[in-house]
Every structure is written in structure tokens, then in C-alpha cells.
Amino acid sequence: MKALVQDRIGSPLDVVELRDIPQPEPGPGEALVRMVAAGIHPGDFFYTQAQYPEAKRPSLPGQVVGNHGVGRVVSTGGRADLSPGQLVAFSATRLWAEFVTVDPAYLVPLPDDYPVERAAQLMPAITARDLLEASEVQAGQWLAVTAGHSLVSTLLIQMARRRGVRVVAIVRKTVEGRDLKALGAEAVIALSALEIPLAEAVRKAIGGANLAGVVDAIGGAVLTQLLEALGFLGRAVIVGAYDLAPFQTNALKVLMEGQVIRAYIYRYFFDAPPPADAAWLKSVLDELADPATEVLIAGRRGIDDFRAALEDTVRAPEKGKQVLVFDQA
């Protein structure tokens, strides 16, 4: 079968190769899945560069890469609610291949007609919902969201609008044809056009108020400025770190204003979705499938054309997700 493999640590553009390797055989209690599609996400770049914790680092050489996707069950691994041909979404490892073996507990069953390209974005949708809930921002309050053009952020903005949360989106630069206000952001701040400190720009954009929450994927000076604009009992949730420079805040301000700064790691990063999450997952899937929810897909490429998909992900991530297509649904 065809698979995308790495033998050394580095960016996917430098280390991922297309190879023919043996099709995996499921062991006891394992399901076999024929892959249909996989979105290319920042986590895939973290993985090939060994930036995840030890338990989630590649085993070299010959590591099949890819962490999130959608496929059809070939064999169920003994899971009673699955059947051959069932469409499933899941997060695991070794997913950029035509066939994968996986613990069946990780498989999220989908309706047969669920849009495949949206199913491949289930991880960003779960992340967006989790981040909104972790911020604890209530209807009528202000939430700052960085990396505003990313899929996670655009989904979060739309989810926030439906719940009455007011969003100020922070972007690196404006992008022609991308209107975050149409998605629900009440204010958009482009870092490339700033003439005043970001904290001042945020307060000006939200009428002099303080932020109730921050969801940040940048770090460094951007996070420092947003923490300055965070108000009483505010919560900052860190989900990424494009800028590896340290961020700063005032310990007395955090203490006296009861602020919380916390990290977010993908909900199912280490453990399979428990049965208790079924209703919550269904609500995320329903919101993701809603035609009113914008899910911007920039490219669809077969596994043979993986380099172009990776290059476009690096060059213009703000234009939407690249999807690797392995087979027709």
C-alpha cells in the first residue's frame, strides 16, 4: 500500500516520503480502517519534528505520519456498534496511509452521508468547542482569539456568535476575500497594521472594556499584550506557540484579579473518547456539518501529490485546509 513515511526528525517538507509498504494486519482487539481523507493540521508538523511529549513521538526509521482523518471500517476489532463499511473519524497515529490499524475505541461513527471533508476536520471542531468552553466567557462578554484566519479560530468565532459571545479576532494581516466579521467577529485587528500597542488597540476596539477571555495560538509579545488587556476573573487559554519568545504578565495582577492562565491539549490526545462524551461529540458533529458553518477547504490532493499539499499549508494556511484524499467515500 502507499504511505507517507519519515526516517528522521524535521519538517514534513524535509522528511516525509511516499513509499510502498506492507498493508498492516490488525492484531487482537484492533480495527482495520481504509483511509478516505485526512486534513493537514499544525499537529502533523509538531509530530514529525518530535515536539510532542515522549509518548507521542515518532518511532524511527519508517514512521508512517499523520494524526487525524476519516475512513471506512474494514474489520471492527470486536467493537459491537461498528460494522464493515462504517464511516468513521478518528485521531491516532500512522494515518497518512491507505490502510491503518487502530484501537477501535478511538473511532467516532458517522452517518454514511456525512460530508467527508468536514469529517476530516473533526479535531479542529472539537478543539474550537473546547477552547470556547475553557475560556468560560459568557454571552455579552469579550473574547480575544488569535490566529484568526486558522480553521480552529474561524470555527470558534462562529460557535461564539451562536452563543452570544463577543469576539475580537487578532490576525497577522488582512487577507483578501476573508471577512471574519461575516463569520461573527465584531472586531478584527491586523498586527501588521498596528500603530499602537496591541493591548491599547484591543481596548479601543471593544469600547474601553477589558477582555473576559483570551484564546491564544501565538505566544510571545502578542500574548503579553493580551494578558495586559485581560480583566477581573479573566481566563487565558494557550493552544499554540508560533512565537517561542517568553511572554510576561504581572503576578500581582493575576493574583488580585483572580486570573487563570492554562494550556489546552487536544481532548483525545492521549485517551480515546469515552462513552460519556457521545452526546457532546454529536453536538460538535452537528455544528460542523451545518451548512451555515463555514469550513474553508483550500485544496484536495491525492497521496501522490502530498508535497503540493504540504507546501500550500506552509505558504498560505489562512486560505483554508489542505485535504489528502486516499480513496472515494
Long-range contacts (C-beta under 8 A, 24 or more apart in sequence): 1-97, 1-98, 1-99, 2-97, 2-98, 2-303, 2-304, 3-64, 3-94, 3-96, 3-97, 3-98, 4-64, 4-65, 4-66, 4-96, 4-97, 4-303, 4-306, 5-62, 5-63, 5-64, 5-65, 6-48, 6-58, 6-60, 6-61, 6-63, 6-65, 7-60, 7-61, 7-62, 7-63, 8-60, 8-61, 9-48, 9-49, 9-50, 9-58, 9-60, 10-48, 10-49, 11-45, 11-48, 11-49, 12-44, 12-45, 12-48, 12-65, 12-310, 13-307, 13-310, 13-311, 13-314, 15-48, 16-48, 16-65, 16-96, 16-306, 16-310, 18-303, 18-304, 18-306, 21-62, 21-64, 21-97, 23-98, 23-99, 24-99, 24-100, 24-101, 25-101, 26-75, 26-77, 26-101, 27-101, 29-77, 29-78, 29-103, 29-104, 30-77, 30-101, 30-102, 30-103, 30-104, 31-73, 31-74, 31-75, 31-76, 31-77, 31-79, 31-82, 31-101, 31-102, 31-103, 31-104, 31-107, 32-73, 32-74, 32-75, 32-77, 32-99, 32-100, 32-101, 33-71, 33-72, 33-73, 33-74, 33-88, 33-90, 33-99, 33-100, 33-101, 33-102, 33-107, 34-71, 34-72, 34-74, 34-98, 34-99, 34-326, 34-327, 35-69, 35-70, 35-71, 35-95, 35-96, 35-97, 35-98, 35-99, 35-100, 35-326, 35-327, 36-69, 36-70, 36-71, 36-72, 36-87, 36-116, 36-325, 36-326, 36-327, 36-328, 36-329, 37-69, 37-70, 37-116, 37-117, 37-119, 37-120, 37-323, 37-324, 37-325, 37-326, 37-329, 38-66, 38-68, 38-69, 38-70, 38-95, 38-96, 38-120, 38-323, 38-324, 38-326, 39-68, 39-69, 39-120, 39-121, 39-123, 39-124, 39-321, 39-322, 39-323, 39-324, 40-309, 40-310, 40-313, 40-321, 40-322, 40-323, 40-324, 41-67, 41-68, 41-123, 41-124, 41-321, 42-240, 43-67, 43-68, 43-123, 43-266, 44-68, 47-93, 55-270, 56-93, 56-269, 56-270, 63-94, 64-93, 64-94, 64-95, 64-96, 64-97, 64-100, 65-93, 65-94, 65-95, 65-96, 66-93, 66-94, 66-95, 66-96, 66-97, 66-324, 67-91, 67-92, 67-93, 67-95, 67-123, 68-95, 68-120, 68-122, 68-123, 69-95, 69-96, 69-120, 70-110, 70-116, 70-119, 70-120, 70-122, 71-100, 71-326, 72-329, 73-107, 74-99, 76-104, 77-102, 77-103, 77-104, 78-104, 79-104, 79-105, 79-107, 81-109, 82-107, 82-109, 86-110, 87-111, 87-112, 87-114, 87-116, 87-119, 87-329, 89-119, 89-120, 89-122, 91-123, 91-266, 91-268, 91-269, 96-303, 96-306, 96-324, 97-326, 98-303, 98-326, 98-327, 103-272, 105-272, 105-273, 106-268, 106-272, 106-273, 108-273, 108-281, 108-285, 110-285, 114-285, 114-289, 115-289, 116-329, 117-295, 117-297, 117-300, 117-323, 118-288, 118-289, 118-295, 120-321, 120-323, 121-151, 121-288, 121-295, 121-321, 122-284, 122-285, 122-288, 123-266, 124-151, 124-152, 124-155, 124-321, 125-155, 125-284, 125-285, 125-287, 125-288, 126-266, 126-267, 126-268, 126-281, 126-284, 127-152, 127-239, 127-264, 127-266, 127-267, 128-152, 128-153, 128-155, 128-156, 128-159, 129-156, 129-159, 129-284, 129-287, 130-264, 130-267, 131-156, 131-215, 131-237, 131-239, 131-264, 132-156, 132-159, 132-160, 132-163, 132-165, 132-215, 134-235, 134-237, 134-262, 134-264, 135-212, 135-213, 135-214, 135-215, 135-235, 135-237, 136-212, 136-213, 136-235, 137-165, 137-212, 137-213, 137-235, 138-165, 138-212, 139-163, 139-164, 139-165, 140-164, 140-165, 140-166, 141-165, 141-166, 141-212, 141-213, 142-166, 142-167, 142-168, 142-206, 142-209, 142-210, 142-211, 142-212, 142-213, 143-167, 143-168, 143-211, 143-212, 143-213, 143-214, 143-215, 144-168, 144-169, 144-170, 144-202, 144-211, 144-213, 144-214, 144-215, 144-216, 144-226, 144-229, 145-169, 145-170, 145-185, 145-215, 146-170, 146-214, 146-215, 146-216, 146-217, 146-218, 146-222, 146-223, 146-226, 147-171, 147-217, 147-218, 147-240, 147-242, 148-180, 148-185, 148-188, 149-175, 149-178, 149-180, 149-317, 149-318, 150-217, 150-317, 150-318, 151-295, 151-296, 151-320, 151-321, 152-217, 152-239, 153-215, 153-217, 154-180, 154-183, 154-294, 154-296, 155-288, 155-293, 155-295, 156-215, 157-183, 157-184, 157-185, 158-183, 158-184, 158-293, 158-294, 159-287, 160-184, 162-287, 166-206, 168-202, 168-205, 168-206, 168-211, 170-198, 170-218, 170-222, 170-226, 171-318, 172-318, 175-318, 175-319, 178-318, 183-294, 191-222, 197-225, 198-222, 198-225, 198-226, 198-229, 199-225, 199-226, 199-228, 199-229, 202-226, 202-229, 203-229, 210-234, 213-237, 215-239, 216-240, 217-241, 217-242, 218-242, 218-243, 219-243, 219-244, 219-245, 219-247, 220-244, 220-245, 220-246, 220-247, 221-245, 221-247, 223-247, 224-248, 224-249, 227-259, 227-261, 230-257, 230-259, 231-257, 232-257, 232-258, 232-259, 233-257, 233-258, 233-259, 234-259, 234-260, 235-259, 235-260, 235-261, 235-262, 236-260, 236-261, 236-262, 237-262, 237-263, 237-264, 238-262, 238-263, 238-264, 239-263, 239-264, 295-321, 296-320, 296-321, 297-321, 297-323, 298-322, 299-323, 300-325, 301-325, 302-326
